[in-house]
Each structure stands twice: as structure tokens, then as C-alpha cells.
Amino acid sequence: MGADRIRVEVVAAWPQRQWMVELDLPAGSTVADAVERSGLVERIPGLEPRDDHLGVFGRLCRPDRELADGDRVEIYRPLKLDPKTIRRINAERQRRGE
């Protein structure tokens, strides 16, 4: 890829299905640029790429983060329950012997 272009992937995953779009973008493009160009928000009902639902290679990042050639932008789905709540529920079940 030339110095003026980068190739990135934008991915989103639901329990039943995954989506991946490969993009060729101008150098200096951001996470927000990649998400917009991917078209995934329009294709996936309920997908909300909020600031706390974006990452690159498994690490949360801001939408204005500049991308490098080969990066994988990830759009995370919202959690149904807070992980702390899930742990508390599981601990209570274990105490009761369920």
C-alpha cells in the first residue's frame, strides 16, 4: 500500500453472526472515518458505535484515533449486564448451591 493509502478492516460481531469489511482509506483516516465508510451501522440493526464501543485489535480507543495500515477496527455490541452484576449473580447462585 502506498504511503498515501492504508488498508484496514472494520468488524462487528453478534452471537449469531459476524461482519467484516475491508477498506482502502487515505492515510490519516480515523476510527470514526473507517466506521462511517464501512456501512455497517446502516446494515446492522441496533449497532451503535459509541465512544466506549470502539476498539483497535481488542483495545478500546477514541473515534479520533488515527489508523495505521493493517489495523482492525472493532465495533463492540453493548453489554446486556454489567460484568460486576454477572459475577455477583453467579456468586449468589454458588452460595445457594444452584
DSSP file (Angstrom, degrees, kcal/mol; ACC not computed):
  #  RESIDUE AA STRUCTURE BP1 BP2  ACC     N-H-->O    O-->H-N    N-H-->O    O-->H-N    TCO  KAPPA ALPHA  PHI   PSI    X-CA   Y-CA   Z-CA
    1    1 A M              0   0    0      0, 0.0    68,-0.0     0, 0.0     6,-0.0   0.000 360.0 360.0 360.0 137.3    0.0    0.0    0.0
    2    2 A G    >   -     0   0    0      1,-0.1     3,-1.6     4,-0.1    25,-0.0  -0.171 360.0-105.5 -67.6 164.9    1.4    3.4   -0.9
    3    3 A A  T 3  S+     0   0    0      1,-0.3    -1,-0.1     3,-0.0     3,-0.0   0.697 120.8  54.2 -65.5 -18.4    2.3    6.0    1.8
    4    4 A D  T 3  S+     0   0    0     22,-0.1    23,-2.0    23,-0.0     2,-0.3   0.461 108.8  52.0 -95.6  -0.4   -0.9    7.9    1.0
    5    5 A R  E <   -A   26   0A   0     -3,-1.6     2,-0.3    21,-0.3    64,-0.1  -0.959  60.6-166.2-134.0 150.3   -3.3    5.0    1.4
    6    6 A I  E     -A   25   0A   0     19,-3.1    19,-3.0    -2,-0.3     2,-0.5  -0.964  14.4-139.8-131.8 153.2   -3.9    2.4    4.2
    7    7 A R  E     +A   24   0A   0     -2,-0.3    63,-3.4    17,-0.2     2,-0.3  -0.964  30.9 166.2-113.2 127.5   -5.9   -0.8    4.2
    8    8 A V  E     -A   23   0A   0     15,-2.2    15,-3.2    -2,-0.5     2,-0.4  -0.905  28.2-133.1-134.6 162.9   -7.9   -1.6    7.3
    9    9 A E  E     -Ab  22  72A   0     62,-2.1    64,-3.4    -2,-0.3     2,-0.5  -0.913  10.3-158.3-113.0 145.4  -10.7   -4.0    8.4
   10   10 A V  E     -Ab  21  73A   0     11,-2.5    11,-2.4    -2,-0.4     2,-0.3  -0.996  20.5-178.8-121.5 126.5  -13.9   -3.0   10.3
   11   11 A V  E     +Ab  20  74A   0     62,-2.9    64,-2.7    -2,-0.5     2,-0.3  -0.915  16.9 177.6-129.4 152.3  -15.6   -5.8   12.1
   12   12 A A  E     -Ab  19  75A   0      7,-1.9     7,-2.9    -2,-0.3     2,-0.4  -0.979  12.0-162.4-145.7 147.5  -18.7   -6.3   14.3
   13   13 A A  E     -A   18   0A   0     62,-0.6    64,-0.3    -2,-0.3     5,-0.2  -0.995  11.2-176.9-140.0 133.7  -19.9   -9.5   15.9
   14   14 A W        -     0   0    0      3,-3.5     3,-0.4    -2,-0.4    -2,-0.0  -0.751  49.2 -98.9-111.2 164.9  -23.2  -10.6   17.3
   15   15 A P  S    S+     0   0    0      0, 0.0     3,-0.1     0, 0.0    -1,-0.0   0.849 123.3  34.4 -56.3 -33.6  -23.6  -14.1   18.9
   16   16 A Q  S    S+     0   0    0      1,-0.2     2,-0.3    -3,-0.0    -3,-0.0   0.612 125.3  24.1 -97.6 -13.3  -25.1  -15.5   15.7
   17   17 A R        -     0   0    0     -3,-0.4    -3,-3.5     2,-0.0     2,-0.3  -0.999  55.1-155.1-155.9 149.6  -23.3  -13.5   13.0
   18   18 A Q  E     -A   13   0A   0     -2,-0.3     2,-0.4    -5,-0.2    -5,-0.2  -0.944   9.2-159.1-125.9 150.5  -20.1  -11.6   12.2
   19   19 A W  E     -A   12   0A   0     -7,-2.9    -7,-1.9    -2,-0.3     2,-0.4  -0.976   8.8-179.8-127.4 142.1  -19.5   -8.9    9.7
   20   20 A M  E     -A   11   0A   0     -2,-0.4     2,-0.4    -9,-0.2    -9,-0.2  -0.986   3.7-174.2-142.8 132.5  -16.1   -7.7    8.2
   21   21 A V  E     -A   10   0A   0    -11,-2.4   -11,-2.5    -2,-0.4     2,-0.4  -0.994  13.9-148.7-126.3 127.6  -15.5   -5.0    5.7
   22   22 A E  E     -A    9   0A   0     -2,-0.4     2,-0.4   -13,-0.2   -13,-0.2  -0.813  21.9-169.7 -93.9 135.8  -12.1   -4.3    4.2
   23   23 A L  E     -A    8   0A   0    -15,-3.2   -15,-2.2    -2,-0.4     2,-0.6  -0.943  25.3-149.4-129.0 147.3  -11.4   -0.7    3.3
   24   24 A D  E     +A    7   0A   0     -2,-0.4   -17,-0.2   -17,-0.2    -2,-0.0  -0.975  36.4 173.6-110.0 112.8   -8.8    1.2    1.4
   25   25 A L  E     -A    6   0A   0    -19,-3.0   -19,-3.1    -2,-0.6     2,-0.1  -0.784  36.7 -93.8-121.7 159.9   -8.6    4.6    3.1
   26   26 A P  E >   -A    5   0A   0      0, 0.0     3,-1.5     0, 0.0   -21,-0.3  -0.472  53.5 -96.0 -67.3 144.4   -6.4    7.8    2.8
   27   27 A A  T 3  S+     0   0    0    -23,-2.0     3,-0.1     1,-0.2    41,-0.1  -0.335 113.8  40.8 -56.1 143.0   -3.5    7.9    5.2
   28   28 A G  T 3  S+     0   0    0     39,-0.5    -1,-0.2     1,-0.3    40,-0.1   0.394  81.8 145.8  93.2  -1.8   -4.5    9.9    8.3
   29   29 A S    <   -     0   0    0     -3,-1.5    38,-2.9    38,-0.1    -1,-0.3  -0.327  38.0-139.1 -67.2 152.7   -8.0    8.3    8.5
   30   30 A T  B  >  -E   66   0B   0     36,-0.2     4,-2.2    -3,-0.1    36,-0.2  -0.541  25.7-100.8-107.8 172.9   -9.5    7.8   11.9
   31   31 A V  H  > S+     0   0    0     34,-1.6     4,-2.5    32,-0.3     5,-0.2   0.919 124.8  52.5 -56.9 -45.3  -11.5    5.1   13.6
   32   32 A A  H  > S+     0   0    0     31,-2.6     4,-2.4     1,-0.2    -1,-0.2   0.888 107.2  52.1 -60.8 -39.8  -14.7    7.2   13.0
   33   33 A D  H  > S+     0   0    0     30,-0.3     4,-2.6     2,-0.2    -1,-0.2   0.926 111.0  47.4 -60.7 -44.9  -13.8    7.5    9.3
   34   34 A A  H  X S+     0   0    0     -4,-2.2     4,-1.8     2,-0.2    -2,-0.2   0.908 111.3  50.0 -65.4 -43.0  -13.5    3.8    8.9
   35   35 A V  H  X S+     0   0    0     -4,-2.5     4,-0.8     2,-0.2     5,-0.5   0.929 113.3  46.9 -61.4 -44.8  -16.7    3.0   10.8
   36   36 A E  H >< S+     0   0    0     -4,-2.4     3,-0.8     1,-0.2    -2,-0.2   0.937 113.8  46.7 -63.1 -47.2  -18.6    5.5    8.6
   37   37 A R  H 3< S+     0   0    0     -4,-2.6    -1,-0.2     1,-0.2    -2,-0.2   0.754 101.3  67.7 -67.9 -24.4  -17.1    4.2    5.3
   38   38 A S  H 3< S-     0   0    0     -4,-1.8    -1,-0.2    -5,-0.2    -2,-0.2   0.819  89.3-145.5 -66.9 -30.0  -17.8    0.6    6.3
   39   39 A G    <X  +     0   0    0     -4,-0.8     4,-1.3    -3,-0.8     3,-0.3   0.518  60.6 125.8  76.7   4.6  -21.6    1.0    6.1
   40   40 A L  H  >  +     0   0    0     -5,-0.5     4,-2.1     1,-0.2     7,-0.2   0.840  63.3  61.1 -67.0 -33.2  -22.0   -1.5    9.0
   41   41 A V  H  4 S+     0   0    0     -6,-0.4     6,-0.3     1,-0.2    -1,-0.2   0.896 108.8  43.7 -61.4 -38.8  -24.1    1.0   11.0
   42   42 A E  H  4 S+     0   0    0     -3,-0.3    -1,-0.2     1,-0.2    -2,-0.2   0.805 117.1  46.6 -74.1 -29.4  -26.7    1.1    8.3
   43   43 A R  H  < S+     0   0    0     -4,-1.3    -2,-0.2     1,-0.1    -1,-0.2   0.712 104.3  62.9 -86.5 -22.2  -26.6   -2.7    7.7
   44   44 A I  S >< S-     0   0    0     -4,-2.1     3,-1.7    -5,-0.1    -1,-0.1  -0.898  79.0-135.7-115.0 110.1  -26.8   -3.9   11.3
   45   45 A P  T 3  S+     0   0    0      0, 0.0     3,-0.1     0, 0.0    -3,-0.1  -0.374  90.1  15.1 -61.2 134.1  -29.9   -3.1   13.4
   46   46 A G  T 3  S+     0   0    0      1,-0.3     2,-0.5    -5,-0.1    -5,-0.1   0.396  85.2 141.2  85.7  -3.8  -29.1   -1.9   16.9
   47   47 A L    <   +     0   0    0     -3,-1.7    -1,-0.3    -6,-0.3    -3,-0.1  -0.624  24.2 178.3 -76.6 121.8  -25.4   -1.3   16.2
   48   48 A E        -     0   0    0     -2,-0.5     2,-2.6    28,-0.2    28,-0.1  -0.888  18.7-156.8-126.6  98.8  -24.4    1.9   18.0
   49   49 A P        +     0   0    0      0, 0.0     5,-0.1     0, 0.0    28,-0.1  -0.365  29.5 168.6 -78.0  68.0  -20.7    2.8   17.6
   50   50 A R    >   -     0   0    0     -2,-2.6     3,-2.3    26,-0.2    26,-0.2  -0.282  52.1 -98.9 -72.1 164.8  -20.5    4.9   20.8
   51   51 A D  G >  S+     0   0    0      1,-0.3     3,-0.9     2,-0.2    10,-0.3   0.850 125.4  49.8 -53.7 -37.9  -17.1    6.0   22.0
   52   52 A D  G 3  S+     0   0    0      1,-0.2    -1,-0.3     8,-0.1    10,-0.1   0.318 104.6  60.9 -88.1  10.6  -17.0    3.2   24.6
   53   53 A H  G <  S+     0   0    0     -3,-2.3    23,-3.1     8,-0.1     2,-0.4   0.074  87.9  89.3-119.2  22.3  -17.9    0.6   21.9
   54   54 A L  E <   +C   75   0A   0     -3,-0.9     7,-2.0     7,-0.3     2,-0.3  -0.942  45.5 155.9-124.4 143.1  -14.9    1.1   19.6
   55   55 A G  E     -CD  74  60A   0     19,-2.0    19,-3.3    -2,-0.4     2,-0.4  -0.975  34.3-134.5-154.1 167.9  -11.5   -0.6   19.6
   56   56 A V  E >  S-CD  73  59A   0      3,-2.1     3,-1.2    -2,-0.3    17,-0.2  -0.987  91.7 -16.4-128.5 120.5   -8.5   -1.5   17.5
   57   57 A F  T 3  S-     0   0    0     15,-1.9    -1,-0.1    -2,-0.4    16,-0.1   0.893 131.7 -47.4  50.1  46.6   -7.2   -5.0   18.0
   58   58 A G  T 3  S+     0   0    0     14,-0.2     2,-0.5     1,-0.2    -1,-0.2   0.507 114.2 111.3  81.9   5.0   -9.1   -5.5   21.2
   59   59 A R  E <  S-D   56   0A   0     -3,-1.2    -3,-2.1    15,-0.0    -1,-0.2  -0.956  70.6-118.1-116.2 125.6   -8.1   -2.3   22.9
   60   60 A L  E     +D   55   0A   0     -2,-0.5     2,-0.3    -5,-0.2    -5,-0.3  -0.243  42.9 170.9 -55.9 144.2  -10.7    0.5   23.5
   61   61 A C        -     0   0    0     -7,-2.0    -7,-0.3   -10,-0.3    -8,-0.1  -0.963  34.2 -96.0-151.1 168.1   -9.9    3.7   21.7
   62   62 A R    >   -     0   0    0     -2,-0.3     3,-1.7     1,-0.1   -31,-0.3  -0.511  34.1-117.1 -84.4 154.7  -11.4    7.0   20.8
   63   63 A P  T 3  S+     0   0    0      0, 0.0   -31,-2.6     0, 0.0   -30,-0.3   0.758 113.6  59.5 -62.9 -23.6  -13.1    7.7   17.5
   64   64 A D  T 3  S+     0   0    0    -33,-0.2     2,-0.2   -34,-0.2    -2,-0.0   0.369  74.8 126.1 -88.7   7.4  -10.5   10.3   16.6
   65   65 A R    <   -     0   0    0     -3,-1.7   -34,-1.6     1,-0.1     2,-0.2  -0.477  64.0-123.5 -65.9 129.8   -7.6    7.7   16.8
   66   66 A E  B     -E   30   0B   0     -2,-0.2   -36,-0.2   -36,-0.2     2,-0.2  -0.549  26.6-131.6 -76.4 138.7   -5.6    7.7   13.6
   67   67 A L        -     0   0    0    -38,-2.9   -39,-0.5    -2,-0.2     2,-0.3  -0.565  11.3-147.6 -93.6 154.0   -5.3    4.4   12.0
   68   68 A A    >   -     0   0    0     -2,-0.2     3,-2.0   -41,-0.1   -62,-0.1  -0.800  40.7 -78.7-112.8 159.5   -2.3    2.6   10.6
   69   69 A D  T 3  S+     0   0    0     -2,-0.3   -61,-0.2     1,-0.3    -1,-0.1  -0.352 118.6  20.7 -57.0 130.0   -2.0    0.3    7.6
   70   70 A G  T 3  S+     0   0    0    -63,-3.4    -1,-0.3     1,-0.3   -62,-0.2   0.384  87.2 146.7  92.0  -3.2   -3.3   -3.2    8.6
   71   71 A D    <   -     0   0    0     -3,-2.0   -62,-2.1   -64,-0.2     2,-0.5  -0.277  41.1-142.4 -65.5 152.3   -5.4   -2.1   11.7
   72   72 A R  E     -b    9   0A   0    -64,-0.2   -15,-1.9   -62,-0.0     2,-0.4  -0.961  11.4-154.6-117.5 111.4   -8.6   -3.9   12.6
   73   73 A V  E     -bC  10  56A   0    -64,-3.4   -62,-2.9    -2,-0.5     2,-0.5  -0.719  11.7-158.9 -85.7 131.1  -11.3   -1.6   13.9
   74   74 A E  E     -bC  11  55A   0    -19,-3.3   -19,-2.0    -2,-0.4     2,-0.7  -0.946  11.2-157.9-117.8 130.7  -13.8   -3.4   16.1
   75   75 A I  E     -bC  12  54A   0    -64,-2.7   -62,-0.6    -2,-0.5     2,-0.3  -0.933  21.2-150.2-104.8 115.0  -17.3   -2.2   16.9
   76   76 A Y        -     0   0    0    -23,-3.1   -28,-0.2    -2,-0.7   -26,-0.2  -0.618   9.3-125.7 -90.3 142.6  -18.4   -3.8   20.2
   77   77 A R        -     0   0    0    -64,-0.3   -30,-0.1    -2,-0.3    -1,-0.1  -0.525  38.3 -94.4 -80.1 152.9  -22.0   -4.6   21.0
   78   78 A P        -     0   0    0      0, 0.0     2,-0.2     0, 0.0    -1,-0.1  -0.356  40.9-110.2 -67.3 147.1  -23.5   -3.2   24.2
   79   79 A L        -     0   0    0      1,-0.1     3,-0.1    -3,-0.1    -3,-0.0  -0.557  13.1-148.9 -75.3 139.7  -23.4   -5.4   27.2
   80   80 A K  S    S+     0   0    0     -2,-0.2     2,-0.3     1,-0.2    -1,-0.1   0.858  85.6  16.2 -75.1 -35.7  -26.7   -6.7   28.4
   81   81 A L  S    S-     0   0    0     -3,-0.0    -1,-0.2     3,-0.0     0, 0.0  -0.978  89.0-103.0-135.2 149.3  -25.5   -6.8   32.0
   82   82 A D    >>  -     0   0    0     -2,-0.3     4,-2.0     1,-0.1     3,-0.6  -0.501  32.8-124.6 -65.8 136.1  -22.5   -5.2   33.8
   83   83 A P  H 3> S+     0   0    0      0, 0.0     4,-2.2     0, 0.0     5,-0.2   0.830 111.5  56.2 -54.7 -33.9  -19.8   -7.8   34.4
   84   84 A K  H 3> S+     0   0    0      2,-0.2     4,-2.2     1,-0.2     5,-0.1   0.904 106.7  49.8 -64.4 -40.2  -19.8   -6.9   38.1
   85   85 A T  H <> S+     0   0    0     -3,-0.6     4,-2.5     2,-0.2    -1,-0.2   0.913 109.4  51.2 -64.1 -43.2  -23.5   -7.7   38.2
   86   86 A I  H  X S+     0   0    0     -4,-2.0     4,-2.5     1,-0.2    -2,-0.2   0.922 110.0  49.2 -61.1 -44.7  -23.0  -11.0   36.5
   87   87 A R  H  X S+     0   0    0     -4,-2.2     4,-2.4     1,-0.2    -1,-0.2   0.904 111.2  50.0 -61.7 -41.1  -20.2  -12.0   38.9
   88   88 A R  H  X S+     0   0    0     -4,-2.2     4,-2.3     2,-0.2    -2,-0.2   0.919 111.0  48.7 -64.1 -43.7  -22.4  -11.1   41.9
   89   89 A I  H  X S+     0   0    0     -4,-2.5     4,-2.1     1,-0.2    -2,-0.2   0.919 112.6  48.5 -61.9 -43.9  -25.3  -13.2   40.5
   90   90 A N  H  X S+     0   0    0     -4,-2.5     4,-2.3     1,-0.2    -2,-0.2   0.888 110.4  51.1 -64.7 -39.6  -23.1  -16.2   39.9
   91   91 A A  H  X S+     0   0    0     -4,-2.4     4,-2.1     2,-0.2    -1,-0.2   0.904 109.7  50.2 -64.7 -40.8  -21.6  -15.9   43.4
   92   92 A E  H  X S+     0   0    0     -4,-2.3     4,-1.7     1,-0.2    -2,-0.2   0.899 110.2  50.6 -63.8 -40.2  -25.1  -15.9   44.9
   93   93 A R  H  X>S+     0   0    0     -4,-2.1     5,-2.6     1,-0.2     4,-0.7   0.906 109.3  50.7 -64.1 -41.6  -26.1  -18.9   42.9
   94   94 A Q  H ><5S+     0   0    0     -4,-2.3     3,-0.7     1,-0.2    -1,-0.2   0.904 107.9  52.8 -63.0 -41.0  -23.0  -20.8   44.0
   95   95 A R  H 3<5S+     0   0    0     -4,-2.1    -1,-0.2     1,-0.2    -2,-0.2   0.866 111.2  46.9 -62.0 -35.8  -23.7  -20.0   47.7
   96   96 A R  H 3<5S-     0   0    0     -4,-1.7    -1,-0.2    -5,-0.2    -2,-0.2   0.566 116.2-117.1 -82.9  -8.6  -27.2  -21.4   47.2
   97   97 A G  T <<5       0   0    0     -3,-0.7    -3,-0.2    -4,-0.7    -2,-0.1   0.738 360.0 360.0  82.2  22.6  -25.9  -24.5   45.5
   98   98 A E      <       0   0    0     -5,-2.6    -4,-0.2    -6,-0.2    -5,-0.1   0.459 360.0 360.0 -81.4 360.0  -27.6  -23.9   42.2
